[in-house]
Every structure is written in structure tokens, then in C-alpha cells.
Amino acid sequence: MENTDRLGLSVNASNHLRVKWPEIFSKATYIFVIIAILGISYFPAEIYRWPMIFTDAANMADYLSDFLKPNFGDLKLYVIKMFETITIATWGTFLSIVFGIPFALLSSNNIAPKWIVQPIRRLMDATRAINELVFAILFVAAVGLGPFAGIVGAGGIGFTFYESFRAFKYSEAAAIIIVVVVTVSITDMISCQLRKRLI
């Protein structure tokens, strides 16, 4: 039975009111580490350039004025490229399942032996570590620009957007973004209905 003082408070309650210095120190250490990491990465990430957002307001205004006037003159091309992107994404998803399932099983400790698990995991680490641009260069060198080299961004609507943006054709880039947003929204609604019917 718990002892109580004159105010009727449990003696155990006073234990909860004590300052837990080890816990506070642990949390303070985490906060300090986060602040240190942010401080170390401040200059390499060029965060110090943030005032340019306001000092170069005129350039930003010109950029936005062009971007807010989408040019649908090449809408047919954008739709074709969008369809191309959908086909690329469809095959990319299918191939990721085909290759992903066996690799997932081979990298599982409770299924495959360690002498298989470790090399497979290192292989997957390498594929994640290598930038997509490297794979894009390899694929383009092998098969050229086009849909087949598109799982790595070398085809489809993304490449068209990149070319427009690089050429400072912001009106065309805005139109491409609208086409992408509309397509993604329609695709999401269709997939939602499919999930309701199949699940």
C-alpha cells in the first residue's frame, strides 16, 4: 500500500517529479549533434546564399511571369511524351517487381545463406549509391536516346521538360507541368477505383 503525505499525494509521485538528468543529457546530446551536422553542412550546401532569393527579386519576377503563362502550342507532343512516360513507368514497375522479389529473398538472412546475402546487399547498396545520371549515360551510349533508356530519365516527358527548362522556355515548361499534374491526377483516380474493386 502506497504511503501518502498530508496533502494526500503518493510518495511515488514525488519520484516522477524528480529531474531525470541522464534522459535530459541524452536528448541534449542528440540536439547538439543535429545542430553540429547542420552547421558543418551550412557552407557546402551554400545555404548562405538564401538572401539572393530577395536581392534577385527582379529575375524571380521575370521567371514567374513567364512560368504563369503556359504555352500549349506543342500540346500534341506533350501528350505523346506523357503517354511514352506512362509506358516507361509501367514497364519499369513490372521489371522492378520481377527483379526486386528474387533480390529481396536473396538478401534476407532467414532465407539465404550469409555468403549470398552479403554480396547481394552490397550489390544493391552500389546500385543505390550510383547516381541515376551514370546509368542514363550508360543506357544512352548503348541504345541511344528514347523510351528504352527512359527507367533512368533519358526519355519521356521528363526529358522534354528538361530541354525546355534548359532553353529558358518557361512557358512551355509550365504547360508540361500542367500536363503531368493532370495525368497523375487522372491516374490516381483510376487506381483508386481499381483498388476499391480489387481489394
Residue pairs with C-beta under 8 A, 6 or more apart in sequence:
2 10
2 11
2 12
3 10
3 11
4 10
4 11
5 11
41 47
42 48
53 60
63 170
66 170
66 171
66 174
67 170
67 171
67 173
67 174
68 174
69 171
69 174
70 171
70 172
70 174
70 175
70 177
70 178
71 169
71 171
71 172
71 174
71 175
72 78
72 175
73 172
74 172
74 175
75 175
75 179
77 160
78 157
78 160
78 175
78 176
78 179
79 179
81 156
81 157
81 159
81 160
82 156
82 157
82 179
82 180
82 183
84 147
84 150
84 155
84 156
84 157
85 150
85 155
85 156
85 157
85 158
86 183
86 187
87 147
88 147
88 150
88 151
88 155
88 156
91 151
92 151
95 151
103 120
103 124
105 111
105 112
106 112
106 116
106 117
106 120
107 117
107 120
107 121
107 124
108 117
109 117
112 120
132 152
132 153
133 152
135 151
135 152
136 149
136 152
136 153
136 154
139 148
139 149
139 152
139 154
140 149
140 154
142 149
143 149
145 154
145 155
145 159
146 154
146 155
147 155
147 156
148 155
149 155
150 156
150 158
150 159
153 159
157 176
157 179
157 180
160 176
161 173
161 176
161 177
161 180
164 170
164 172
164 173
164 176
165 173
